């Protein structure tokens, strides 16, 4: 096989790499070796908690041998992928970002990792995350915080909890990654790192074999270079699984529609009226928001204003999501939080412990409101395929010890989790310091295909000239 020019190989999207492998311009081993070499040269970015190099090369060689025998396992055959540290893979560490699980080796493989391997994909390793996935800045002082690659001088928030997954894709240390989103944990790192982050509806992807945070709210979702990659990876992982009851509640059409992208009519997208936003944007956030609106208008895609029904407060849904999340997180990790000898970050300890002070009555009331909100949102969205709103109030800021600078992220992202909705974060511009800022689209639970169709239509309009970070300071 002739030597290839690998100059920009690490910034090619997953489908491009799959095509190059399929057409034998590259082997899976060449691509995998390229990414492993970059990961090895970028320890300062701390994107990975565990690099599974030996396994990855074995998977790449297997993919190449299968192709030589005329067998392709799927449309991303031979393409590398990174997975969040909460997604178990037998024989590898699964710390969930916590020193309390240091040295714990998974005795099982999650449904998601089994599906990735069955598609012929190559798993590069496990990515860093906020401790027990409880936080959106991405900070993890006990295990190490992934570095936002857009600023080599100041340690800024990488976004959490799937922090390493966002950094890996943004910095060309993986073409695509899998994260988890319970209160914004895929969309936050996507928004702050300038990549696409998609939270499917609850039940689209099985969570079996993953470390939990909230049984009600946890979902898995991709971080990718573009909407098409995110859609394809989701399509490959989506489907009913007897080991995760949420996947059995969705109609089959929700899964099959993912396979059939369709053009969307103008007017398919509405925009959340600013008075309904759950938090104000900073000046920089507003500037990017207005630029995005102007671009949509120039492209003939002006969204109509959408006013939620009186019962549907986005600020209240964000708070209710926190109630459900904290209450359920305490059921899993409360004993650790109450044990002063357990090596937990004090901020996460306090968040978990707070869940123990939520009454069963308040929790049950939040769950009842959730059912009512889901029905009200679906009804109010009739005739509209997706709702556009900000994904972040500001770009990534410098990390702060109290972890309070990025609370606006949660207020904007958590409502989609409470609604069990499909939601996707799309890059929309940059602040004056060159840091990425994003918007998001929401659709009612089960309407993932329409949401992704809208996202694909808006993507090139929102950011007509995509950028990648300058990685020279990181030795890349």
C-alpha positions as CSV (number, residue, x, y, z in Angstrom):
1,X,0.0,0.0,0.0
2,X,1.5,3.4,-0.9
3,X,2.5,5.8,1.8
4,X,-0.2,8.5,2.4
5,X,0.0,12.1,3.3
6,X,-1.3,12.2,6.9
7,X,-1.1,16.0,7.3
8,X,-4.8,16.6,8.1
9,X,-5.8,13.0,8.7
10,X,-6.7,13.8,12.3
11,X,-9.2,16.4,11.2
12,X,-11.0,14.3,8.7
13,X,-14.5,13.3,9.8
14,X,-15.3,9.7,10.6
15,X,-17.2,9.1,7.3
16,X,-14.2,10.4,5.3
17,X,-11.8,8.1,7.1
18,X,-14.3,5.2,6.6
19,X,-14.3,6.0,2.8
20,X,-10.5,6.1,2.7
21,X,-10.3,2.7,4.5
22,X,-12.9,1.2,2.3
23,X,-11.2,2.4,-0.9
24,X,-7.8,1.2,0.5
25,X,-6.2,4.6,0.4
26,X,-5.5,4.0,4.1
27,X,-5.5,0.9,6.3
28,X,-7.3,0.9,9.7
29,X,-3.9,0.3,11.2
30,X,-2.4,3.4,9.6
31,X,-5.3,5.5,10.8
32,X,-5.2,4.0,14.3
33,X,-1.4,4.4,14.6
34,X,-1.7,8.0,13.6
35,X,-4.2,8.8,16.3
36,X,-2.3,6.8,18.9
37,X,0.9,8.7,18.1
38,X,-1.0,12.0,18.5
39,X,-2.4,11.0,21.8
40,X,1.1,9.9,23.0
41,X,2.4,13.3,22.0
42,X,-0.3,15.3,23.8
43,X,-0.3,14.2,27.5
44,X,-0.8,17.9,28.5
45,X,-4.3,17.8,26.9
46,X,-5.2,15.0,29.3
47,X,-8.1,13.9,27.1
48,X,-7.7,10.2,27.9
49,X,-7.8,8.5,31.3
50,X,-6.7,5.2,29.7
51,X,-5.3,4.6,26.2
52,X,-6.0,1.0,25.1
53,X,-3.2,1.0,22.4
54,X,-2.7,-2.8,22.3
55,X,-6.4,-3.5,22.0
56,X,-6.8,-0.8,19.4
57,X,-4.1,-2.1,17.2
58,X,-5.5,-5.6,17.5
59,X,-8.9,-4.3,16.5
60,X,-7.4,-2.3,13.6
61,X,-5.5,-5.4,12.3
62,X,-8.7,-7.4,12.6
63,X,-10.6,-4.8,10.6
64,X,-8.0,-4.9,7.9
65,X,-8.0,-8.7,7.7
66,X,-11.8,-8.7,7.5
67,X,-11.7,-6.2,4.7
68,X,-9.0,-8.3,2.9
69,X,-11.5,-11.2,3.1
70,X,-14.2,-9.0,1.6
71,X,-16.1,-8.3,4.8
72,X,-17.0,-4.9,6.1
73,X,-18.8,-4.9,9.5
74,X,-20.5,-1.5,9.0
75,X,-20.2,1.9,7.5
76,X,-17.5,3.0,10.0
77,X,-15.5,-0.2,9.7
78,X,-11.9,0.4,10.8
79,X,-12.5,3.9,12.1
80,X,-11.2,4.8,15.6
81,X,-13.5,6.0,18.4
82,X,-13.0,7.2,22.0
83,X,-15.4,6.3,24.8
84,X,-16.2,8.0,28.1
85,X,-14.7,6.5,31.3
86,X,-18.2,5.6,32.6
87,X,-18.9,3.2,29.6
88,X,-17.5,-0.2,30.6
89,X,-15.2,-2.4,28.6
90,X,-14.3,-5.7,30.2
91,X,-10.7,-5.9,31.3
92,X,-10.1,-2.1,31.3
93,X,-10.4,0.5,34.1
94,X,-13.8,2.2,34.6
95,X,-13.2,4.8,37.3
96,X,-16.1,7.0,36.4
97,X,-13.7,9.9,37.0
98,X,-13.4,9.1,40.7
99,X,-10.4,8.1,42.8
100,X,-12.8,6.0,44.8
101,X,-12.8,3.5,41.9
102,X,-9.1,3.6,41.3
103,X,-7.9,0.2,40.2
104,X,-11.4,-1.1,39.5
105,X,-11.4,-3.2,36.3
106,X,-14.6,-3.8,34.4
107,X,-16.0,-7.3,34.6
108,X,-18.5,-6.6,31.9
109,X,-18.7,-4.9,28.5
110,X,-21.4,-2.3,27.9
111,X,-24.0,-2.7,25.2
112,X,-22.5,0.4,23.5
113,X,-18.9,-0.9,23.4
114,X,-20.2,-4.3,22.1
115,X,-22.0,-2.5,19.3
116,X,-18.9,-0.4,18.4
117,X,-16.8,-3.5,18.2
118,X,-19.4,-5.4,16.2
119,X,-19.4,-2.5,13.7
120,X,-15.6,-3.0,13.2
121,X,-14.7,0.2,14.9
122,X,-11.4,0.6,16.8
123,X,-11.6,1.9,20.4
124,X,-8.7,4.1,21.2
125,X,-9.3,4.3,25.0
126,X,-11.4,5.8,27.8
127,X,-11.8,9.6,28.0
128,X,-11.6,11.8,31.1
129,X,-14.7,13.0,32.8
130,X,-16.1,14.9,35.8
131,X,-16.2,12.8,38.9
132,X,-19.3,10.5,38.6
133,X,-20.4,12.7,35.8
134,X,-21.7,15.3,38.3
135,X,-20.7,18.7,36.8
136,X,-20.7,20.7,33.5
137,X,-17.4,22.6,33.6
138,X,-15.4,19.4,33.2
139,X,-13.2,20.1,36.2
140,X,-11.7,17.1,37.9
141,X,-8.9,18.0,40.4
142,X,-8.5,14.5,41.8
143,X,-7.8,12.7,38.5
144,X,-6.8,15.6,36.3
145,X,-8.8,18.0,34.2
146,X,-8.7,17.7,30.4
147,X,-7.4,21.0,28.8
148,X,-9.6,23.0,26.5
149,X,-7.4,23.0,23.4
150,X,-8.5,26.5,22.2
151,X,-6.3,28.3,24.9
152,X,-2.8,27.1,25.6
153,X,-2.2,29.9,28.2
154,X,-5.2,29.7,30.5
155,X,-6.7,26.5,31.8
156,X,-10.3,27.0,30.7
157,X,-13.3,24.7,31.2
158,X,-13.3,21.8,28.8
159,X,-17.0,21.3,29.5
160,X,-18.3,18.3,31.3
161,X,-19.0,15.7,32.2
162,X,-17.8,14.2,28.9
163,X,-14.8,16.5,29.0
164,X,-12.1,14.2,27.5
165,X,-14.5,13.2,24.6
166,X,-14.9,16.9,23.6
167,X,-11.2,17.6,23.9
168,X,-10.3,14.5,21.9
169,X,-12.5,15.3,19.0
170,X,-11.6,19.1,19.0
171,X,-7.8,18.4,19.2
172,X,-7.8,15.6,16.5
173,X,-7.1,12.9,19.1
174,X,-10.1,10.9,17.9
175,X,-12.4,11.4,14.9
176,X,-15.5,10.8,16.9
177,X,-16.3,9.9,20.6
178,X,-19.1,8.7,22.8
179,X,-20.2,10.5,25.9
180,X,-23.1,10.6,28.3
181,X,-25.7,13.4,28.9
182,X,-27.7,13.6,32.1
183,X,-27.9,17.3,32.5
184,X,-26.0,18.5,29.4
185,X,-22.9,16.4,29.6
186,X,-22.4,15.8,25.9
187,X,-23.6,19.2,24.8
188,X,-21.5,21.2,27.3
189,X,-18.1,19.8,26.1
190,X,-19.2,20.1,22.5
191,X,-20.3,23.7,22.9
192,X,-17.1,24.8,24.7
193,X,-14.7,22.8,22.3
194,X,-16.4,23.8,19.1
195,X,-17.7,20.4,18.0
196,X,-21.1,18.8,17.5
197,X,-22.7,17.1,20.5
198,X,-25.9,15.1,20.2
199,X,-28.1,14.0,23.1
200,X,-30.6,11.5,21.6
201,X,-34.1,11.0,23.1
202,X,-34.1,8.8,26.2
203,X,-34.1,5.2,25.1
204,X,-32.5,5.6,21.7
205,X,-29.1,4.1,22.8
206,X,-28.9,1.4,25.5
207,X,-27.1,2.4,28.7
208,X,-26.7,-1.2,29.8
209,X,-23.2,-1.7,31.4
210,X,-22.6,2.0,32.0
211,X,-21.9,3.5,35.4
212,X,-25.1,5.3,36.4
213,X,-25.8,8.8,37.7
214,X,-29.5,9.0,37.2
215,X,-31.6,6.1,36.0
216,X,-34.3,8.5,34.8
217,X,-32.1,11.0,32.9
218,X,-28.9,9.2,31.8
219,X,-28.4,8.9,28.0
220,X,-25.4,8.2,25.8
221,X,-24.6,10.4,22.8
222,X,-21.9,11.2,20.2
223,X,-19.4,14.1,20.0
224,X,-18.4,14.5,16.4
225,X,-17.0,16.9,13.8
226,X,-20.4,17.3,12.1
227,X,-24.1,16.3,12.2
228,X,-23.8,13.5,9.7
229,X,-21.1,11.7,11.7
230,X,-23.2,12.1,14.9
231,X,-26.2,10.7,13.1
232,X,-24.4,7.8,11.7
233,X,-22.8,6.7,15.0
234,X,-26.2,7.0,16.7
235,X,-27.8,5.0,14.0
236,X,-25.3,2.2,14.5
237,X,-25.9,2.2,18.3
238,X,-29.6,2.7,18.3
239,X,-32.1,0.0,19.0
240,X,-34.1,-1.9,21.6
241,X,-32.2,-3.8,24.3
242,X,-33.8,-6.0,26.9
243,X,-31.1,-4.9,29.3
244,X,-32.3,-1.3,29.2
245,X,-36.1,-0.9,29.6
246,X,-36.1,2.7,28.3
247,X,-35.1,1.4,24.8
248,X,-38.2,-0.8,24.7
249,X,-40.6,2.1,25.2
250,X,-39.8,3.9,21.9
251,X,-41.6,3.1,18.7
252,X,-39.6,1.2,16.1
253,X,-40.1,4.2,13.7
254,X,-37.9,6.3,15.9
255,X,-35.0,4.0,15.2
256,X,-35.6,3.3,11.5
257,X,-36.1,7.0,10.7
258,X,-32.5,7.6,11.7
259,X,-31.4,5.8,8.6
260,X,-33.3,8.1,6.2
261,X,-32.1,11.8,6.2
262,X,-34.5,14.1,4.5
263,X,-34.4,17.8,3.5
264,X,-36.4,20.1,5.8
265,X,-38.7,22.8,4.6
266,X,-38.0,26.4,5.6
267,X,-40.0,27.2,8.7
268,X,-39.4,23.7,10.2
269,X,-37.4,25.5,13.0
270,X,-38.7,27.9,15.6
271,X,-36.7,30.0,18.0
272,X,-37.3,30.1,21.7
273,X,-38.4,33.7,22.6
274,X,-35.6,35.4,24.6
275,X,-38.0,36.1,27.5
276,X,-38.4,32.4,28.0
277,X,-34.6,31.7,28.2
278,X,-33.7,30.2,31.6
279,X,-30.7,32.5,32.0
280,X,-29.3,35.6,30.3
281,X,-26.4,35.5,27.9
282,X,-23.2,37.5,28.3
283,X,-22.4,40.2,25.8
284,X,-20.2,37.8,23.8
285,X,-22.9,35.1,23.9
286,X,-25.5,37.6,22.7
287,X,-23.3,38.8,19.9
288,X,-22.8,35.3,18.6
289,X,-26.5,34.6,19.0
290,X,-27.4,37.7,16.9
291,X,-24.8,36.8,14.3
292,X,-26.4,33.3,14.0
293,X,-29.9,34.8,13.6
294,X,-28.6,37.1,10.8
295,X,-26.9,34.2,9.0
296,X,-30.2,32.2,9.1
297,X,-32.1,35.2,7.8
298,X,-29.7,35.7,4.9
299,X,-30.1,32.0,4.0
300,X,-33.9,32.3,4.0
301,X,-34.2,30.2,7.1
302,X,-35.6,32.8,9.5
303,X,-37.1,30.9,12.5
304,X,-40.4,32.1,13.9
305,X,-40.6,33.0,17.6
306,X,-41.9,30.2,19.8
307,X,-43.5,31.0,23.1
308,X,-43.9,28.1,25.5
309,X,-47.2,27.5,27.2
310,X,-47.5,29.1,30.6
311,X,-46.9,25.7,32.4
312,X,-43.6,25.1,30.6
313,X,-40.9,27.2,32.3
314,X,-37.4,26.4,31.1
315,X,-35.9,27.7,34.3
316,X,-38.1,25.5,36.4
317,X,-37.4,22.5,34.2
318,X,-33.7,23.0,34.7
319,X,-34.2,23.1,38.5
320,X,-36.5,20.1,38.4
321,X,-33.8,18.2,36.4
322,X,-31.4,18.9,39.2
323,X,-33.8,17.6,41.8
324,X,-34.3,14.3,40.0
325,X,-30.6,14.0,39.2
326,X,-29.3,14.7,42.7
327,X,-32.0,12.5,44.4
328,X,-31.1,9.5,42.2
329,X,-27.3,10.1,42.3
330,X,-27.5,9.9,46.1
331,X,-29.1,6.5,45.9
332,X,-26.0,5.3,44.0
333,X,-23.2,7.3,45.6
334,X,-24.6,8.7,48.9
335,X,-22.7,6.2,51.1
336,X,-19.4,7.4,49.5
337,X,-20.4,11.1,49.9
338,X,-21.1,10.6,53.6
339,X,-17.8,8.8,54.2
340,X,-15.2,11.4,55.0
341,X,-12.4,9.0,54.2
342,X,-13.6,8.5,50.6
343,X,-11.3,10.4,48.2
344,X,-14.0,12.5,46.6
345,X,-13.6,16.1,45.3
346,X,-15.3,18.2,47.9
347,X,-17.5,19.9,45.3
348,X,-18.9,16.6,44.0
349,X,-19.2,15.3,47.5
350,X,-21.5,18.3,48.4
351,X,-23.5,17.8,45.2
352,X,-24.2,14.1,46.0
353,X,-24.9,14.8,49.7
354,X,-27.4,17.5,48.7
355,X,-29.4,14.7,47.0
356,X,-29.8,13.0,50.4
357,X,-31.7,16.1,51.7
358,X,-34.4,15.9,48.9
359,X,-37.6,14.4,50.1
360,X,-39.3,11.5,48.4
361,X,-42.4,13.8,48.0
362,X,-40.4,16.5,46.2
363,X,-38.8,13.9,44.0
364,X,-42.1,12.3,43.1
365,X,-43.6,15.7,42.4
366,X,-40.8,16.5,40.0
367,X,-41.3,13.3,38.2
368,X,-45.1,14.1,37.8
369,X,-44.2,17.5,36.4
370,X,-41.8,15.8,34.0
371,X,-44.6,13.7,32.5
372,X,-46.8,16.8,32.2
373,X,-44.0,18.8,30.7
374,X,-43.1,16.2,28.1
375,X,-46.8,16.1,27.0
376,X,-47.1,19.9,26.9
377,X,-43.8,20.3,24.9
378,X,-44.9,17.7,22.3
379,X,-48.3,19.4,21.9
380,X,-46.9,22.9,21.7
381,X,-44.3,21.8,19.1
382,X,-46.8,20.4,16.6
383,X,-46.0,21.8,13.2
384,X,-42.4,22.6,14.2
385,X,-39.6,20.1,13.8
386,X,-37.0,21.7,16.1
387,X,-36.6,24.6,18.6
388,X,-33.5,26.8,18.4
389,X,-32.1,28.2,21.7
390,X,-28.7,29.1,23.1
391,X,-26.5,26.2,24.3
392,X,-24.2,28.3,26.4
393,X,-24.4,31.8,28.0
394,X,-20.7,32.4,27.4
395,X,-17.6,30.7,26.0
396,X,-15.3,28.6,28.2
397,X,-13.9,30.6,31.1
398,X,-10.9,30.0,33.3
399,X,-11.5,27.2,35.8
400,X,-12.5,28.3,39.3
401,X,-11.9,26.3,42.5
402,X,-15.6,26.7,43.6
403,X,-16.8,25.6,40.1
404,X,-19.5,28.2,39.9
405,X,-18.5,30.1,36.7
406,X,-20.3,27.8,34.4
407,X,-23.7,27.5,36.1
408,X,-25.4,29.1,33.1
409,X,-24.6,26.0,31.0
410,X,-26.7,23.9,33.2
411,X,-29.7,26.3,33.1
412,X,-29.6,26.2,29.3
413,X,-28.9,22.5,28.8
414,X,-30.8,20.7,31.6
415,X,-34.4,21.4,30.3
416,X,-33.8,19.0,27.3
417,X,-32.9,16.2,29.7
418,X,-36.0,16.9,31.8
419,X,-38.1,16.6,28.7
420,X,-36.4,13.4,27.6
421,X,-35.9,15.4,24.4
422,X,-33.6,15.0,21.4
423,X,-31.1,17.9,21.6
424,X,-28.0,18.8,19.6
425,X,-25.3,21.5,20.2
426,X,-24.0,23.1,17.0
427,X,-21.0,25.5,16.8
428,X,-22.2,29.0,16.0
429,X,-19.2,31.3,16.3
430,X,-16.4,32.6,18.5
431,X,-16.0,35.3,21.2
432,X,-13.4,38.1,20.9
433,X,-10.8,35.8,22.4
434,X,-11.4,33.1,19.8
435,X,-13.2,30.7,22.1
436,X,-16.2,28.7,20.6
437,X,-19.8,29.4,21.4
438,X,-22.7,27.2,20.4
439,X,-26.5,27.1,19.9
440,X,-28.7,24.0,20.4
441,X,-31.8,22.5,18.8
442,X,-34.5,20.6,20.7
443,X,-37.2,18.3,19.5
444,X,-39.8,16.3,21.5
445,X,-38.9,12.8,22.7
446,X,-38.8,10.3,19.8
447,X,-38.5,13.0,17.1
448,X,-34.7,12.5,16.6
449,X,-34.7,12.1,12.8
450,X,-36.5,15.4,12.2
451,X,-34.2,17.1,14.7
452,X,-31.1,15.8,12.9
453,X,-32.5,16.8,9.5
454,X,-32.9,20.4,10.8
455,X,-29.4,20.4,12.3
456,X,-27.9,19.3,9.0
457,X,-29.7,22.2,7.2
458,X,-28.6,24.8,9.8
459,X,-25.0,23.5,10.4
460,X,-23.3,25.1,7.3
461,X,-25.3,28.3,7.7
462,X,-24.5,28.8,11.4
463,X,-20.7,28.4,10.9
464,X,-19.9,28.7,7.2
465,X,-16.1,28.7,7.9
466,X,-15.3,26.1,10.5
467,X,-12.0,26.4,12.4
468,X,-9.8,24.1,14.3
469,X,-7.7,25.1,17.3
470,X,-4.0,26.1,16.9
471,X,-2.3,23.0,18.5
472,X,1.3,24.1,18.0
473,X,1.7,24.9,21.7
474,X,0.7,21.3,22.5
475,X,3.3,19.8,20.3
476,X,0.8,18.8,17.7
